[in-house]
């Protein structure tokens, strides 16, 4: 990895992607300024601490802040490279909202100078990088924008993150990167920057291809998860153990079915496919259906869980997990949170939440009467357990501690669980 103390980098957005990215860049010796709209986030980082849960991130941030390589602010400053890593949610009609991206680009325009490179990392609809370029061109007519005439005074490119929460620091370095430039020269300038800290292959293309690549990756995952979730519904109807069916089917050399769950969450897979559907609704029936199947699975789990609770009147119910995936504290678009909140709204104080990565309950549980408890308390006091997240600590609960409980396991982590209060099968003499 190349080290260059003269390089100044600004990272806009200090969330689950922006902060790890800023810290990794700072570790190369560059001077990095992280920008965030929340003063509390800025203060936390400047004290050498972190506001999100990610493996080894706290130690890395503490080190680069102590060395003066990373600092945070709410005010942007001039730099050589600007990395935009802000959220791109969808609106109520499921159309993409790139307002945060354009606001970040507006901030960059105020300090942009000749020779700078602007890189968008936020997952975005196809054409967003061009919109960023167009906005910069409008706000800074004194500078030549790339792709709008002869020559260019700065570069604009797109390079989406493709990391797994819980392994972000490793995958920021080891994973291949797709770098799409407004022009080939823009792509080469961005390539030189990523070569500072990426060990994986860096492949250059145009910005539109790079944008669609990111959306394609997440839509592919969503479609395959939808197959598993739909299969789980069919197996449920037929009284078959879907986990055993998938395990057996995957013994075929050309079959690799993913695992079903209570839905799909997170800032990528649950959101990004809608960007493709919104852009071309006529030609995306499969992608739309996959989204509807996965969202529908969440509603199915709510109904199943409610029926289980109603069948066990008066007892405490443990909802196991709120995060969108195992062993992280990220609740964005989490089906587990949606399910637990719906049950809390309906059954009130009977619902107990077990989430080892939370110190308090999210706002969705306000005025419901639901309480946050630990794993041991749940085992002791909750005859009904609904597994929504496959945290390792939940997997570690042995059968003898679960024996006799009513269990709805949406993650298949307790497949050894016998039906509660069911007589043992007859043993035939031979």
C-alpha positions as CSV (number, residue, x, y, z in Angstrom):
1,X,0.0,0.0,0.0
2,X,1.3,3.5,-0.9
3,X,1.8,6.0,1.8
4,X,1.7,9.7,1.1
5,X,1.4,12.2,4.0
6,X,0.7,15.0,1.5
7,X,-2.6,13.6,0.3
8,X,-5.6,15.3,1.9
9,X,-8.9,13.3,1.8
10,X,-12.4,14.3,2.9
11,X,-15.0,11.6,3.6
12,X,-18.5,12.8,3.7
13,X,-20.7,10.6,5.9
14,X,-19.3,8.8,8.9
15,X,-21.7,5.8,9.2
16,X,-21.2,2.1,8.7
17,X,-19.2,2.6,5.5
18,X,-17.8,6.1,5.8
19,X,-16.1,5.8,9.1
20,X,-14.3,2.5,8.4
21,X,-13.3,3.9,5.0
22,X,-11.9,7.1,6.5
23,X,-10.0,5.1,9.1
24,X,-8.5,2.7,6.6
25,X,-7.4,5.6,4.3
26,X,-5.9,7.4,7.3
27,X,-3.9,4.3,8.2
28,X,-2.0,4.8,4.9
29,X,-0.6,8.1,6.1
30,X,-3.0,10.4,4.3
31,X,-4.6,13.3,6.3
32,X,-8.3,12.5,6.5
33,X,-11.2,14.7,7.5
34,X,-14.5,13.0,8.1
35,X,-17.7,15.1,7.7
36,X,-20.9,14.3,9.5
37,X,-24.1,16.3,10.1
38,X,-24.3,15.1,13.7
39,X,-22.1,16.9,16.2
40,X,-22.3,14.0,18.6
41,X,-20.7,11.7,16.0
42,X,-18.0,14.3,15.3
43,X,-17.2,14.6,19.0
44,X,-17.2,10.9,19.5
45,X,-14.7,10.3,16.7
46,X,-12.4,13.2,17.8
47,X,-12.2,11.7,21.2
48,X,-10.8,8.5,19.5
49,X,-14.0,6.5,20.0
50,X,-16.6,5.1,17.7
51,X,-20.4,5.3,17.5
52,X,-21.0,2.0,15.6
53,X,-20.2,-1.6,16.3
54,X,-17.7,-3.2,13.9
55,X,-14.9,-5.7,14.5
56,X,-11.6,-3.9,15.3
57,X,-12.9,-0.5,14.3
58,X,-12.5,1.0,17.7
59,X,-8.8,0.2,17.9
60,X,-8.1,1.5,14.4
61,X,-10.0,4.8,14.9
62,X,-8.3,5.3,18.3
63,X,-4.9,4.9,16.7
64,X,-5.3,7.1,13.6
65,X,-7.0,9.9,15.7
66,X,-4.1,9.8,18.2
67,X,-1.6,10.1,15.3
68,X,-3.5,13.1,13.9
69,X,-4.3,11.2,10.6
70,X,-8.0,11.4,11.2
71,X,-10.3,14.1,12.6
72,X,-13.9,14.9,12.2
73,X,-16.0,18.0,11.7
74,X,-19.4,19.3,10.5
75,X,-17.6,21.8,8.3
76,X,-16.0,20.8,5.0
77,X,-12.5,21.9,4.0
78,X,-10.4,21.8,0.8
79,X,-8.8,18.5,0.0
80,X,-7.4,16.5,-2.9
81,X,-9.9,13.7,-2.9
82,X,-13.6,13.8,-1.7
83,X,-15.3,10.5,-1.0
84,X,-19.1,10.7,-0.7
85,X,-20.5,7.9,1.5
86,X,-23.9,9.2,2.6
87,X,-27.2,7.3,2.8
88,X,-29.4,6.8,-0.3
89,X,-32.8,5.6,1.1
90,X,-36.0,5.1,-0.9
91,X,-39.0,7.4,-0.6
92,X,-42.5,6.3,0.4
93,X,-43.3,5.3,-3.2
94,X,-40.0,3.2,-3.2
95,X,-38.3,5.5,-5.6
96,X,-34.7,6.3,-4.8
97,X,-33.9,9.4,-2.8
98,X,-30.5,10.9,-3.7
99,X,-31.0,14.1,-1.8
100,X,-28.2,13.4,0.7
101,X,-25.8,12.7,-2.2
102,X,-26.7,16.0,-3.9
103,X,-26.4,17.9,-0.7
104,X,-22.9,16.4,-0.1
105,X,-21.9,17.3,-3.7
106,X,-23.1,20.9,-3.0
107,X,-20.7,21.0,0.0
108,X,-17.9,19.7,-2.2
109,X,-18.5,22.4,-4.8
110,X,-17.8,25.1,-2.3
111,X,-14.2,24.0,-1.9
112,X,-13.5,22.2,-5.2
113,X,-10.3,23.2,-7.0
114,X,-8.3,22.2,-10.1
115,X,-6.8,18.7,-9.8
116,X,-9.3,17.3,-7.3
117,X,-11.1,13.9,-7.5
118,X,-14.7,13.4,-6.4
119,X,-15.7,9.8,-5.8
120,X,-19.3,8.7,-5.0
121,X,-19.4,5.4,-3.0
122,X,-23.1,5.6,-1.9
123,X,-25.3,2.9,-3.6
124,X,-27.1,4.9,-6.2
125,X,-29.5,4.7,-9.2
126,X,-27.9,4.5,-12.6
127,X,-27.0,8.1,-13.7
128,X,-26.4,9.5,-10.2
129,X,-22.7,10.1,-10.8
130,X,-23.5,12.1,-13.9
131,X,-26.0,14.1,-11.8
132,X,-23.2,14.8,-9.3
133,X,-21.0,16.0,-12.2
134,X,-23.8,18.2,-13.6
135,X,-24.4,19.8,-10.2
136,X,-20.7,20.5,-9.7
137,X,-20.6,22.0,-13.2
138,X,-23.5,24.2,-12.4
139,X,-22.2,25.4,-9.1
140,X,-18.6,25.9,-10.3
141,X,-18.8,27.2,-13.8
142,X,-15.2,28.5,-13.4
143,X,-13.9,24.9,-13.5
144,X,-14.1,22.6,-16.5
145,X,-16.3,19.5,-15.7
146,X,-15.3,16.1,-17.1
147,X,-17.2,14.8,-20.1
148,X,-18.8,18.1,-21.0
149,X,-16.3,19.5,-23.4
150,X,-12.6,19.5,-24.1
151,X,-10.4,18.9,-21.0
152,X,-11.4,18.8,-17.4
153,X,-10.1,20.5,-14.2
154,X,-11.3,17.7,-11.8
155,X,-12.3,14.1,-11.9
156,X,-15.6,12.5,-11.0
157,X,-16.0,8.7,-10.5
158,X,-18.2,6.1,-8.9
159,X,-16.8,3.2,-6.7
160,X,-19.5,1.3,-4.7
161,X,-18.6,-0.4,-1.4
162,X,-19.2,-4.2,-1.4
163,X,-18.4,-5.2,2.2
164,X,-20.0,-7.4,4.8
165,X,-20.9,-6.0,8.2
166,X,-18.7,-7.6,10.8
167,X,-15.8,-7.9,8.2
168,X,-15.7,-4.4,6.9
169,X,-12.1,-3.6,7.7
170,X,-10.9,-6.8,6.0
171,X,-13.1,-6.5,3.0
172,X,-12.4,-2.8,2.3
173,X,-8.9,-4.0,1.7
174,X,-9.2,-7.5,0.2
175,X,-12.3,-7.2,-2.0
176,X,-12.2,-6.3,-5.7
177,X,-13.4,-2.8,-6.5
178,X,-15.3,-1.7,-9.6
179,X,-14.3,1.9,-10.4
180,X,-16.5,3.8,-12.9
181,X,-15.3,7.1,-14.2
182,X,-17.3,9.8,-16.0
183,X,-14.4,9.6,-18.5
184,X,-11.5,7.1,-18.7
185,X,-9.2,9.7,-17.2
186,X,-11.5,10.1,-14.2
187,X,-11.5,6.3,-13.7
188,X,-7.7,6.3,-13.8
189,X,-7.4,9.0,-11.2
190,X,-9.8,7.2,-8.9
191,X,-7.9,4.0,-9.5
192,X,-4.7,5.6,-8.3
193,X,-6.4,6.6,-5.1
194,X,-7.9,3.1,-4.4
195,X,-4.6,1.5,-5.1
196,X,-3.4,3.2,-1.9
197,X,-5.3,0.7,0.4
198,X,-7.0,-2.0,-1.8
199,X,-5.2,-5.3,-2.2
200,X,-8.0,-6.8,-4.3
201,X,-8.3,-6.2,-8.1
202,X,-9.4,-2.7,-9.1
203,X,-11.3,-2.8,-12.4
204,X,-12.2,0.3,-14.3
205,X,-15.3,1.0,-16.4
206,X,-17.8,3.9,-16.9
207,X,-19.9,5.3,-14.1
208,X,-23.2,3.9,-15.3
209,X,-21.8,0.3,-15.6
210,X,-20.4,0.6,-12.1
211,X,-23.7,1.9,-10.7
212,X,-25.7,-0.9,-12.3
213,X,-23.1,-3.5,-11.1
214,X,-23.7,-2.6,-7.5
215,X,-27.5,-2.8,-7.9
216,X,-27.2,-6.1,-9.8
217,X,-25.1,-7.7,-7.0
218,X,-27.8,-6.9,-4.4
219,X,-30.7,-7.8,-6.6
220,X,-29.1,-11.1,-7.3
221,X,-28.9,-11.8,-3.6
222,X,-32.5,-10.7,-3.1
223,X,-33.9,-12.9,-5.8
224,X,-32.0,-16.0,-4.4
225,X,-33.1,-15.3,-0.9
226,X,-36.7,-14.9,-2.1
227,X,-36.5,-18.4,-3.6
228,X,-35.5,-19.8,-0.2
229,X,-38.2,-17.8,1.6
230,X,-40.9,-18.9,-0.8
231,X,-39.7,-22.5,-0.4
232,X,-40.0,-22.1,3.4
233,X,-43.7,-21.1,3.0
234,X,-44.4,-24.1,0.8
235,X,-42.7,-26.4,3.2
236,X,-44.7,-24.9,6.1
237,X,-47.9,-25.6,4.2
238,X,-46.9,-29.2,3.5
239,X,-45.6,-29.9,7.0
240,X,-42.0,-30.5,5.9
241,X,-38.8,-29.3,7.6
242,X,-37.4,-26.7,5.1
243,X,-34.0,-26.8,6.7
244,X,-33.7,-30.5,6.0
245,X,-35.0,-30.1,2.5
246,X,-32.4,-27.4,1.7
247,X,-29.6,-29.3,3.3
248,X,-30.5,-32.4,1.2
249,X,-31.1,-30.4,-2.0
250,X,-27.7,-28.7,-1.7
251,X,-26.0,-32.0,-1.9
252,X,-26.7,-31.8,-5.7
253,X,-23.5,-30.6,-7.3
254,X,-25.3,-27.7,-9.1
255,X,-27.7,-26.6,-6.4
256,X,-26.9,-24.0,-3.8
257,X,-30.0,-22.8,-2.1
258,X,-29.6,-20.0,0.4
259,X,-31.1,-20.0,3.9
260,X,-34.6,-18.6,4.5
261,X,-35.3,-16.1,7.2
262,X,-37.9,-13.7,8.5
263,X,-37.3,-11.3,5.5
264,X,-34.4,-9.3,4.2
265,X,-32.9,-6.2,5.9
266,X,-30.0,-3.9,5.8
267,X,-29.1,-0.8,3.9
268,X,-28.4,-2.7,0.6
269,X,-30.4,-5.8,-0.3
270,X,-33.7,-4.6,1.1
271,X,-33.4,-1.2,-0.7
272,X,-31.2,-1.4,-3.8
273,X,-33.4,-3.7,-6.0
274,X,-36.1,-1.0,-5.9
275,X,-33.7,1.3,-7.7
276,X,-33.7,-1.0,-10.7
277,X,-37.5,-1.5,-10.5
278,X,-38.1,2.3,-10.3
279,X,-35.8,2.9,-13.3
280,X,-37.4,0.3,-15.5
281,X,-40.7,-1.2,-14.0
282,X,-41.7,-2.8,-17.3
283,X,-38.7,-5.1,-17.5
284,X,-38.1,-6.0,-13.8
285,X,-41.0,-8.3,-12.8
286,X,-38.7,-10.9,-11.3
287,X,-36.8,-8.3,-9.2
288,X,-40.1,-6.7,-8.0
289,X,-41.6,-10.1,-7.2
290,X,-38.5,-11.1,-5.1
291,X,-38.8,-7.9,-3.1
292,X,-42.5,-8.6,-2.5
293,X,-41.8,-12.2,-1.5
294,X,-39.2,-11.2,1.0
295,X,-41.3,-8.4,2.5
296,X,-44.3,-10.8,2.5
297,X,-42.2,-13.3,4.5
298,X,-41.9,-10.7,7.3
299,X,-45.7,-10.4,7.4
300,X,-46.0,-14.2,7.4
301,X,-43.7,-14.4,10.5
302,X,-45.7,-11.8,12.3
303,X,-48.9,-13.8,11.8
304,X,-47.2,-17.1,12.8
305,X,-45.7,-15.5,15.9
306,X,-49.0,-13.9,16.9
307,X,-50.8,-17.2,16.6
308,X,-48.1,-18.8,18.8
309,X,-48.4,-16.1,21.5
310,X,-52.2,-16.3,21.5
311,X,-52.0,-20.1,22.0
312,X,-50.0,-19.5,25.1
313,X,-52.0,-16.8,27.0
314,X,-50.5,-14.8,29.8
315,X,-46.9,-16.0,29.5
316,X,-43.8,-13.9,28.7
317,X,-42.5,-14.1,25.1
318,X,-38.8,-13.6,24.2
319,X,-38.1,-12.1,20.8
320,X,-34.5,-13.1,20.1
321,X,-32.7,-10.3,18.1
322,X,-33.4,-7.0,16.4
323,X,-30.5,-6.6,14.0
324,X,-30.8,-7.3,10.3
325,X,-28.1,-10.0,10.4
326,X,-26.1,-11.9,13.0
327,X,-23.5,-10.4,15.3
328,X,-23.8,-6.7,14.4
329,X,-25.7,-3.7,15.9
330,X,-27.2,-2.5,12.6
331,X,-31.0,-2.3,12.7
332,X,-31.6,-0.6,9.3
333,X,-34.5,-2.1,7.4
334,X,-34.4,-5.0,9.8
335,X,-37.3,-7.5,9.5
336,X,-36.5,-8.7,13.0
337,X,-37.1,-5.2,14.4
338,X,-40.3,-4.9,12.4
339,X,-41.6,-8.2,13.7
340,X,-40.7,-7.6,17.3
341,X,-42.2,-4.1,17.2
342,X,-45.5,-5.4,15.7
343,X,-45.7,-8.0,18.4
344,X,-45.0,-5.5,21.1
345,X,-47.7,-3.2,19.8
346,X,-50.2,-6.1,20.0
347,X,-49.1,-7.9,23.1
348,X,-47.5,-5.2,25.2
349,X,-45.5,-6.0,28.3
350,X,-45.7,-9.8,27.6
351,X,-43.0,-9.2,24.9
352,X,-39.4,-9.2,26.1
353,X,-36.6,-8.3,23.6
354,X,-33.2,-10.0,23.7
355,X,-30.7,-8.1,21.7
356,X,-27.0,-8.3,22.9
357,X,-26.0,-5.5,20.6
358,X,-28.4,-2.9,22.1
359,X,-28.2,-1.1,25.4
360,X,-31.7,0.3,25.0
361,X,-34.8,-0.4,22.8
362,X,-35.3,1.6,19.6
363,X,-38.1,4.2,19.4
364,X,-40.4,1.6,17.7
365,X,-41.0,0.1,21.2
366,X,-41.9,3.4,22.9
367,X,-45.1,3.1,24.9
368,X,-45.5,-0.6,24.1
369,X,-44.5,-1.9,27.5
370,X,-41.9,-4.2,26.0
371,X,-38.6,-4.5,27.9
372,X,-35.0,-5.4,27.0
373,X,-33.6,-8.4,28.9
374,X,-30.5,-10.6,28.6
375,X,-30.3,-14.1,27.3
376,X,-30.2,-15.8,30.7
377,X,-33.3,-14.0,31.9
378,X,-35.1,-15.0,28.7
379,X,-34.2,-18.7,29.3
380,X,-35.4,-18.5,32.9
381,X,-38.7,-16.5,32.4
382,X,-40.0,-16.9,28.9
383,X,-41.8,-20.1,28.0
384,X,-42.2,-18.8,24.4
385,X,-39.1,-17.9,22.3
386,X,-39.2,-16.4,18.8
387,X,-35.8,-16.5,17.0
388,X,-35.4,-13.6,14.7
389,X,-31.6,-13.2,14.4
390,X,-29.0,-15.9,14.4
391,X,-26.5,-14.2,16.8
392,X,-23.8,-16.6,18.0
393,X,-24.9,-16.2,21.6
394,X,-28.3,-17.6,20.6
395,X,-26.8,-20.5,18.8
396,X,-24.9,-21.4,21.9
397,X,-28.1,-22.1,24.0
398,X,-28.1,-25.9,24.4
399,X,-31.2,-28.1,23.9
400,X,-31.6,-28.8,27.6
401,X,-32.0,-25.0,28.3
402,X,-34.7,-24.8,25.7
403,X,-36.5,-28.1,26.5
404,X,-40.2,-27.7,27.0
405,X,-40.4,-24.2,25.5
406,X,-42.6,-23.2,22.6
407,X,-40.2,-22.0,19.8
408,X,-40.7,-20.3,16.5
409,X,-37.2,-20.5,14.9
410,X,-37.1,-18.3,11.7
411,X,-33.4,-18.8,11.3
412,X,-33.1,-22.6,11.6
413,X,-30.5,-22.4,14.4
414,X,-32.4,-24.7,16.8
415,X,-33.3,-27.5,14.4
416,X,-32.7,-30.0,17.2
417,X,-35.6,-28.5,19.1
418,X,-38.3,-31.1,19.8
419,X,-42.0,-30.1,19.7
420,X,-42.9,-28.8,23.1
421,X,-45.4,-30.8,25.1
422,X,-45.5,-33.5,22.4
423,X,-45.4,-37.1,23.6
424,X,-42.3,-39.1,22.7
425,X,-42.8,-41.4,19.7
426,X,-43.4,-45.1,20.4
427,X,-40.3,-47.3,20.4
428,X,-41.2,-50.5,18.6
429,X,-39.7,-53.8,19.9
430,X,-37.6,-55.6,17.4
